[in-house]
Amino acid sequence: MHHEAVIQAAIDDLNLQLVPNYTTTAKKYGISCHMLSRCYNNLLGLCDRLESISSQLTQPPSHVLMRIYETLFSSQFCSTLV
């Protein structure tokens, strides 16, 4: 499985957990616990920013939100994915 796909699967697994257990999930997917927590927290921060931006816009066109999402995602999502 491609490295980004492994991280995404681990993040999906964390989302299903009532209390995210980074250590167990990282071991399960064979990735660094530190990297998993950074990626997961960056993603949560990104979602919060998107919600904030979308609430400030009045009836925003979907293409504008998509462009904002792509800009934030490319600059914030786990810069250590290699």
Secondary structure, DSSP 8 states (H G I E B T S, - for coil): --HHHHHHHHHHHHHHSSS--HHHHHHHHTS-HHHHHHHHHHHHHHHHHHHHHHHHSSS--HHHHHHHHHHHHHHHS-TT--
